[in-house]
Amino acid sequence: MTQKIIRVITTASDGNQRTKEFDNFDAIGAIHEMVGIDDCSTDLELRGMPIFRGLVGPMPDGKNGVRYESPDVFEALTKEWTAMKPKRRKRRSAKEMAEAKALEAAQIAAGNGPLPKKKRPPRPRFPFGAVKAPTATTSPVNS
């Protein structure tokens, strides 16, 4: 197993983020009090790692890294993350769709394009036949 790099990200006095890297948890334990062990993380590699008072984490940080953040850094990064807008896909215009359809038709006519799709017959409304209501029995039910 490779050695994990432990990063602690806090806010400096000037408001910038300050990152410290550690090789083991003992060095962090000298600065922050250990209050428990992570036993509920969905990332199985984080289970069993310590939890420190005043830090949010552990969180995965790349392939061989673990990250702890102060609450104000966690809040700021979360706000940035939620404010990011997903890249929107561009819809094709009617003109572009007509051009693509004409190109496909020309390729099919030349014998280079895909085969035309076969139309399927419509599915029956009731796949197991018509539903029949139960009929009354002529013989009495024995009790």
TORKOL-4160 file (C-alpha; in steps of 0.2 Angstrom, whole numbers, padded with zeros to 4 digits, m for minus):
143
<pt num="1" X="0000" Y="0000" Z="0000"/>
<pt num="2" X="0007" Y="0017" Z="m0004"/>
<pt num="3" X="0009" Y="0031" Z="0009"/>
<pt num="4" X="m0005" Y="0043" Z="0010"/>
<pt num="5" X="m0002" Y="0062" Z="0010"/>
<pt num="6" X="m0013" Y="0070" Z="0023"/>
<pt num="7" X="m0018" Y="0088" Z="0019"/>
<pt num="8" X="m0025" Y="0100" Z="0032"/>
<pt num="9" X="m0033" Y="0116" Z="0024"/>
<pt num="10" X="m0036" Y="0131" Z="0035"/>
<pt num="11" X="m0039" Y="0149" Z="0033"/>
<pt num="12" X="m0024" Y="0161" Z="0037"/>
<pt num="13" X="m0025" Y="0177" Z="0046"/>
<pt num="14" X="m0026" Y="0187" Z="0030"/>
<pt num="15" X="m0041" Y="0176" Z="0023"/>
<pt num="16" X="m0031" Y="0165" Z="0011"/>
<pt num="17" X="m0032" Y="0147" Z="0012"/>
<pt num="18" X="m0016" Y="0138" Z="0020"/>
<pt num="19" X="m0012" Y="0120" Z="0016"/>
<pt num="20" X="m0001" Y="0110" Z="0027"/>
<pt num="21" X="0005" Y="0092" Z="0022"/>
<pt num="22" X="0008" Y="0078" Z="0034"/>
<pt num="23" X="0015" Y="0061" Z="0032"/>
<pt num="24" X="0007" Y="0053" Z="0047"/>
<pt num="25" X="m0008" Y="0057" Z="0059"/>
<pt num="26" X="0004" Y="0059" Z="0075"/>
<pt num="27" X="0009" Y="0076" Z="0068"/>
<pt num="28" X="m0009" Y="0082" Z="0066"/>
<pt num="29" X="m0013" Y="0075" Z="0083"/>
<pt num="30" X="0000" Y="0087" Z="0091"/>
<pt num="31" X="m0010" Y="0101" Z="0084"/>
<pt num="32" X="m0028" Y="0095" Z="0084"/>
<pt num="33" X="m0037" Y="0084" Z="0097"/>
<pt num="34" X="m0042" Y="0067" Z="0090"/>
<pt num="35" X="m0060" Y="0064" Z="0095"/>
<pt num="36" X="m0064" Y="0047" Z="0086"/>
<pt num="37" X="m0062" Y="0036" Z="0071"/>
<pt num="38" X="m0072" Y="0037" Z="0055"/>
<pt num="39" X="m0083" Y="0021" Z="0054"/>
<pt num="40" X="m0097" Y="0027" Z="0042"/>
<pt num="41" X="m0088" Y="0033" Z="0026"/>
<pt num="42" X="m0095" Y="0027" Z="0010"/>
<pt num="43" X="m0076" Y="0027" Z="0004"/>
<pt num="44" X="m0070" Y="0011" Z="0012"/>
<pt num="45" X="m0052" Y="0018" Z="0011"/>
<pt num="46" X="m0057" Y="0032" Z="0023"/>
<pt num="47" X="m0064" Y="0020" Z="0036"/>
<pt num="48" X="m0053" Y="0019" Z="0052"/>
<pt num="49" X="m0045" Y="0036" Z="0049"/>
<pt num="50" X="m0046" Y="0048" Z="0064"/>
<pt num="51" X="m0058" Y="0062" Z="0066"/>
<pt num="52" X="m0051" Y="0078" Z="0074"/>
<pt num="53" X="m0060" Y="0092" Z="0084"/>
<pt num="54" X="m0061" Y="0108" Z="0073"/>
<pt num="55" X="m0058" Y="0099" Z="0057"/>
<pt num="56" X="m0070" Y="0092" Z="0044"/>
<pt num="57" X="m0065" Y="0076" Z="0036"/>
<pt num="58" X="m0057" Y="0064" Z="0032"/>
<pt num="59" X="m0061" Y="0067" Z="0013"/>
<pt num="60" X="m0052" Y="0059" Z="m0002"/>
<pt num="61" X="m0040" Y="0070" Z="m0010"/>
<pt num="62" X="m0034" Y="0063" Z="m0026"/>
<pt num="63" X="m0028" Y="0045" Z="m0028"/>
<pt num="64" X="m0015" Y="0045" Z="m0013"/>
<pt num="65" X="m0022" Y="0059" Z="m0002"/>
<pt num="66" X="m0033" Y="0063" Z="0012"/>
<pt num="67" X="m0040" Y="0080" Z="0016"/>
<pt num="68" X="m0046" Y="0088" Z="0032"/>
<pt num="69" X="m0053" Y="0106" Z="0031"/>
<pt num="70" X="m0058" Y="0119" Z="0044"/>
<pt num="71" X="m0076" Y="0123" Z="0045"/>
<pt num="72" X="m0075" Y="0140" Z="0036"/>
<pt num="73" X="m0064" Y="0132" Z="0022"/>
<pt num="74" X="m0077" Y="0118" Z="0020"/>
<pt num="75" X="m0091" Y="0131" Z="0019"/>
<pt num="76" X="m0083" Y="0142" Z="0006"/>
<pt num="77" X="m0078" Y="0127" Z="m0005"/>
<pt num="78" X="m0095" Y="0120" Z="m0004"/>
<pt num="79" X="m0103" Y="0136" Z="m0009"/>
<pt num="80" X="m0091" Y="0137" Z="m0024"/>
<pt num="81" X="m0095" Y="0120" Z="m0029"/>
<pt num="82" X="m0114" Y="0122" Z="m0028"/>
<pt num="83" X="m0113" Y="0139" Z="m0038"/>
<pt num="84" X="m0104" Y="0130" Z="m0052"/>
<pt num="85" X="m0116" Y="0128" Z="m0067"/>
<pt num="86" X="m0115" Y="0112" Z="m0077"/>
<pt num="87" X="m0110" Y="0114" Z="m0094"/>
<pt num="88" X="m0125" Y="0115" Z="m0105"/>
<pt num="89" X="m0127" Y="0104" Z="m0120"/>
<pt num="90" X="m0131" Y="0114" Z="m0136"/>
<pt num="91" X="m0147" Y="0108" Z="m0145"/>
<pt num="92" X="m0146" Y="0107" Z="m0164"/>
<pt num="93" X="m0157" Y="0119" Z="m0174"/>
<pt num="94" X="m0170" Y="0113" Z="m0186"/>
<pt num="95" X="m0158" Y="0118" Z="m0200"/>
<pt num="96" X="m0144" Y="0107" Z="m0193"/>
<pt num="97" X="m0156" Y="0092" Z="m0191"/>
<pt num="98" X="m0163" Y="0094" Z="m0209"/>
<pt num="99" X="m0145" Y="0094" Z="m0215"/>
<pt num="100" X="m0140" Y="0079" Z="m0205"/>
<pt num="101" X="m0156" Y="0069" Z="m0211"/>
<pt num="102" X="m0152" Y="0074" Z="m0229"/>
<pt num="103" X="m0134" Y="0068" Z="m0227"/>
<pt num="104" X="m0140" Y="0052" Z="m0220"/>
<pt num="105" X="m0152" Y="0049" Z="m0234"/>
<pt num="106" X="m0138" Y="0053" Z="m0247"/>
<pt num="107" X="m0127" Y="0040" Z="m0239"/>
<pt num="108" X="m0141" Y="0027" Z="m0239"/>
<pt num="109" X="m0144" Y="0030" Z="m0257"/>
<pt num="110" X="m0126" Y="0028" Z="m0261"/>
<pt num="111" X="m0126" Y="0012" Z="m0251"/>
<pt num="112" X="m0114" Y="0019" Z="m0238"/>
<pt num="113" X="m0126" Y="0023" Z="m0224"/>
<pt num="114" X="m0135" Y="0013" Z="m0211"/>
<pt num="115" X="m0149" Y="0002" Z="m0215"/>
<pt num="116" X="m0166" Y="0010" Z="m0213"/>
<pt num="117" X="m0175" Y="0005" Z="m0197"/>
<pt num="118" X="m0189" Y="m0008" Z="m0198"/>
<pt num="119" X="m0205" Y="m0003" Z="m0190"/>
<pt num="120" X="m0211" Y="m0014" Z="m0177"/>
<pt num="121" X="m0229" Y="m0020" Z="m0176"/>
<pt num="122" X="m0239" Y="m0011" Z="m0162"/>
<pt num="123" X="m0239" Y="m0020" Z="m0146"/>
<pt num="124" X="m0256" Y="m0028" Z="m0140"/>
<pt num="125" X="m0265" Y="m0018" Z="m0127"/>
<pt num="126" X="m0266" Y="m0033" Z="m0115"/>
<pt num="127" X="m0251" Y="m0044" Z="m0118"/>
<pt num="128" X="m0259" Y="m0059" Z="m0111"/>
<pt num="129" X="m0276" Y="m0058" Z="m0120"/>
<pt num="130" X="m0292" Y="m0050" Z="m0115"/>
<pt num="131" X="m0295" Y="m0050" Z="m0096"/>
<pt num="132" X="m0311" Y="m0060" Z="m0092"/>
<pt num="133" X="m0322" Y="m0057" Z="m0077"/>
<pt num="134" X="m0324" Y="m0073" Z="m0066"/>
<pt num="135" X="m0340" Y="m0082" Z="m0069"/>
<pt num="136" X="m0352" Y="m0088" Z="m0055"/>
<pt num="137" X="m0351" Y="m0106" Z="m0051"/>
<pt num="138" X="m0367" Y="m0117" Z="m0052"/>
<pt num="139" X="m0362" Y="m0129" Z="m0038"/>
<pt num="140" X="m0362" Y="m0123" Z="m0020"/>
<pt num="141" X="m0346" Y="m0121" Z="m0011"/>
<pt num="142" X="m0343" Y="m0134" Z="0003"/>
<pt num="143" X="m0340" Y="m0126" Z="0020"/>
